[in-house]
Amino acid sequence: MGDRNAQGPNPGKEAAGVAAADLILDGMIVGLGTGSTTAYTIAELGMRVNRGLGILAVVTSYQSQMLAIDAGIPLTTLAEHPVLDISIDGADQVDADMNVIKGGGAAHTREKVVSHSAKRFIVVADESKMTGQLDHFVPLEVLPYARELVTGTVTAMGGEPQIRLASKKDGPVISDNGNFIIDARFGVIDDPASLAKKLSTCAGIVEHGIFTNVDEVYVGMNDGSVEIRTLDQR
């Protein structure tokens, strides 16, 4: 089974990840995201599965797949279950209107597909990820063939694109789908929905990391408590 503390101690991440596991009921089909906070959810669900919780999970990356298998969670696919009961995923940044930037782990394309396949999309994050306005770089999954086109288009939009390089190998990061990741900085993002729409029309961008479809955010505090934020509280 996966080690809940594999990423090192972080009370906020652990609190948010474990609290979100309480949403999972017997018989659910669950989307499992990627990242250090979601890893706590996966580990917690694995323990509950071993105690008799009956669920199936759709994963968003090789990382979450390995964690889920290690935790003993049975896996399925969107081909078999195209509609999920719930999806739980992490975030790189969350603004006051519950717009989210994701993609630090280069899995945002599959994460977005899974989140839109779910009836309910939950984001888990520690309090350091919360902000008034988004200003994090926006990860873009890009076809290698379209690298120069996308770089030029993003620059014309006022962004500063930079291809993400791997840390333990020469060359760029390659996504689970075999594509490049370009991180685009736009400064403070006043209108995330408008920027998302513009990026979606750029030929060669497979998917961008702006998510505007979040239903609830579980925010883990440093003291181990959890705040639940909903659309009604914006």
N, C-alpha and C positions, 0 to 999 in steps of 0.2 A: 504494500500500500504506500501511496505517496506520503512524504513527510510534510506535515503542515508548515513546519518552520524551515523548509529547505532554503527560503530566500533570506534567512536571518530574521531576527525579531523585529516586528513592526506592528505595534498594537492597533493602529488605525486600520491598516490593511487587513489584518486578521479579523478584527471586529466586523468590518463591512462584509468581508467574504463569507464569514460564518453566519452572520445574520441573514444574508440573502438566501442561504441554504434552507432557512425555515419556510421559504415560499414554495418549496418543491414538495408536492404531494404524491402519494402512491399512484402510479399509472400515468404520470406525466411524461411527455416527450420534451426534452430540455436541450436548449442550445448552450454550449459551453464555450466561452471566449478564451482569449489568450492573454497572458501576463501574470505578474506577480500577485496581484490581488485576487484575480479569478482562480489562481492556483489554490488559495485557501478554501474557496468554495468547492473546488473539485475534491480536495482532500477530505473536507467535511462530508460531502455527499458520498464519497467512497466508504466512509465509516458507517453512514446510515444505510447504504446498500448492503453492506456486510451484516447489518442488523435486521435486514428484511425489507427495506424500502425498494419497491419495484418501479424502476424508471428506465428509460432509454435516452441516450444522449447523442446529439449531433455536435461534432467538434469543429473548430474553426482553423486549426493549424496542426502541424505535426507535433508541436510542443504540447498543445492541449490533448491531442490524441494519446501521446505517451503518458501524460499524467493521468488521464482517465483510465487507461488500460492498467497502469500500475496501481491505481486506487480500486480497481475491480468494478468499474462502472460499465455496463453493457452499452455498446455503441450501435448506432443505426445511421442512416443517410437521409438526405432530403429527397432522394429518389423514392425511398420507401415511405417517408413521412414528410410530405412537403409543407405541412402546417404544424408548427411547434406550439406547445402550450406557453412556453416562456423561454427567454434567452437572457443569460447573465454574462456581463462582460465588464472589463475594466475601462479606464480612460487615461489619457495623457493630460487632459484639461477639461474642466466643466465650467461653463459660465452661469450667470445668475438666471438666465432663461432656459437652462438645461440643454443648451447646445453643447456638443462634445467634440473634441478632437481626439482621434485615435490613430494608431498606425505606428507607434514606436516600435512595435514588434514585427512590423511589416506584414501583418495579417488582416489589415482593415478591409480588403475586398471580400474575403470570406466572412468576416465578422459582420459586414453590412448585409450581405445576402442572408445570413442566419438571423440577424436582428429583424429584417423585414419579413422573414418567414414566420416570425413568432407573434402570437396574440398579445404578448406583453414583453417589453424590453426593459431590463433592469441594468443600471450601471452601478458598479461598486468601486469606490475610490476612497483614499484617505484624504484628510482635510487639506493637505498640501496641494491637491489637484484642483481645488475650488478657486474661482476667480470671478471678478465682476464682469470682465470682458475677455474674450479669447485673444491671446497674443502668441500662442504656441505656433511653431512651424506646422504647416499642413503636409502630411505625408501623401504622396501621389504614387500609385502603382502605375508604371508606364511600360508600354511595349518597348523593348530595346530598339526596334526599328524606328520608333517615333521619338527617340530621345531628343534629338536636336529640335524637332518641331515643337515638342512640349516645352523645352527650355526657352525657346524664343517666344512662345505664346504666353507663358507665365511671366516672363520679363516684361512683355508688352502690357500685361495686366497690372504691373506695378509690383510684382513679386520678385523675390530673390531666390532662384532655384539652385539647389546643390544636390548632385547625385550622392546617395548614401554609400559610403565605402565600408566594406567588411572590416571587422576589428582583428580577426585572426587568420585572414587570408588576403592575398592580393586581389584587387579589383572590387567591383560593386557588390552590395548586398543583393542577393537573388531571392525573390519571394517564393512561397510555396507553389505559386503558379508559373514560375520561371521568368518573372519580369523584374525590371529595375525598380528601385524606390528613389524618387526625387523628393527631397524635403524643401518646401517652398515657404519662405518667410514673407508675410504680408504686414507685419507690425500688428497694431491693434485692429481686430476685425469687427467693424461696427455692425455689419449686416451679414452674419454667417450664412443665412439662407440664400442671399443673393450671390455671395462668393461661391457657394456650393453649386448653384445653378450654372454659373459661368464655367467653373472647372469641369462640370459634367458635359459641356458642349465641346470641349477641347478634344480633337481627334488624337488618339494615342494614349490618353489617360484611361486606364482600365477602371480605376475608381480612386476617389479622393477620401481623405480621412475626416471630413466634417459630417457628423451625425446629428440630425435634427428630429429624430423619431424616438427619443427617450421618454419612457413613461414614469419612471421613478429613479432616484439616485440614493443609494445607501452610502452615507458619508461616515467613515470611521474616524473617530477622534483619537488623539494621542493618549487620552485617559481610558481608552477601551470602550467608550460609549458609541452609539450609532445614532445619527440623525437621518430621518427618511424625508426626502424632498420630493414633492410631486408637482405636476403642472399647475395645480390650483394654488400653490404657494409661491409662484413666481412673482 
